Amino acid sequence: MSEDKVYNVLFLCTGNTARSIMAEVILNREGRGRFRAYSAGSFPKGVVSNRTLALLNEVGLPTAGLRSKSWDEFAKPGAPEMDFVFTVCDDAANETCPVWPGQPVSAHWGVADPGREFPDERSQDRALREAFRLLSNRIRLFVELPIAKLDRIKLTHELHKIGRHEN
């Protein structure tokens, strides 16, 4: 992989309403033009979570144009060729993914579902903020990797290590 290349990255989740959407937006900011991030779901809900949009707005990240979409969009002819594919929920990691053109490097970066049932809104907001924090930290580690200098095996190892990072 080249130093000058802009890397395409796809974040996958089941519903594409929160975690994968947040990862897309965070990487597009943190990647400083070196990365172009996308997100999709295996069973997209069709709408982005209002809580997710509110959090992204609160922290000053753009939300225009965000939408919940199927991963099928990225397996069709003419779709951007991915360099990296990350699953960010355990359900999507266990599903049979489409065959991605170009053989992207992939890893699982599981994050607890902030959209699951909670006893109150405060707990749900706390879970969403924790998911955002964890994704932000992992993405910061990812963008600092010397991608062009790592062979595929070492790069895959580093990506899996980032996926286990809990801070």
Secondary structure as the mmCIF struct_conf table of DSSP 4:
data_model
#
loop_
_struct_conf.conf_type_id
_struct_conf.id
_struct_conf.beg_label_comp_id
_struct_conf.beg_label_asym_id
_struct_conf.beg_label_seq_id
_struct_conf.end_label_comp_id
_struct_conf.end_label_asym_id
_struct_conf.end_label_seq_id
BEND BEND1 GLU A 3 ASP A 4
HELX_LH_PP_P HELX_LH_PP_P1 LYS A 5 VAL A 6
STRN STRN1 TYR A 7 CYS A 13
BEND BEND2 THR A 14 GLY A 15
BEND BEND3 THR A 17 ALA A 18
HELX_RH_AL_P HELX_RH_AL_P1 ARG A 19 GLU A 30
TURN_TY1_P TURN_TY1_P1 GLY A 31 GLY A 33
BEND BEND4 ARG A 34 ARG A 34
STRN STRN2 PHE A 35 GLY A 41
BEND BEND5 SER A 42 PHE A 43
BEND BEND6 GLY A 46 VAL A 47
HELX_RH_AL_P HELX_RH_AL_P2 ASN A 50 GLU A 58
TURN_TY1_P TURN_TY1_P2 VAL A 59 GLY A 60
TURN_TY1_P TURN_TY1_P3 ALA A 64 GLY A 65
STRN STRN3 SER A 70 SER A 70
HELX_RH_3T_P HELX_RH_3T_P1 TRP A 71 PHE A 74
TURN_TY1_P TURN_TY1_P4 ALA A 75 ALA A 75
BEND BEND7 LYS A 76 LYS A 76
TURN_TY1_P TURN_TY1_P5 PRO A 77 GLY A 78
BEND BEND8 ALA A 79 ALA A 79
HELX_LH_PP_P HELX_LH_PP_P2 PRO A 80 MET A 82
BEND BEND9 ASP A 83 ASP A 83
STRN STRN4 PHE A 84 THR A 87
BEND BEND10 CYS A 89 CYS A 89
HELX_RH_AL_P HELX_RH_AL_P3 ASP A 90 ALA A 93
TURN_TY1_P TURN_TY1_P6 ASN A 94 ASN A 94
BEND BEND11 GLU A 95 GLU A 95
HELX_LH_PP_P HELX_LH_PP_P3 CYS A 97 TRP A 100
TURN_TY1_P TURN_TY1_P7 PRO A 101 GLY A 102
STRN STRN5 VAL A 105 HIS A 108
TURN_TY1_P TURN_TY1_P8 PRO A 114 GLY A 115
BEND BEND12 ARG A 116 ARG A 116
BEND BEND13 PRO A 119 ASP A 120
HELX_RH_AL_P HELX_RH_AL_P4 GLU A 121 GLU A 144
BEND BEND14 LEU A 145 LEU A 145
HELX_RH_3T_P HELX_RH_3T_P2 ILE A 147 LYS A 149
BEND BEND15 LEU A 150 LEU A 150
HELX_RH_AL_P HELX_RH_AL_P5 ARG A 152 GLY A 163
TURN_TY1_P TURN_TY1_P9 ARG A 164 ARG A 164
#
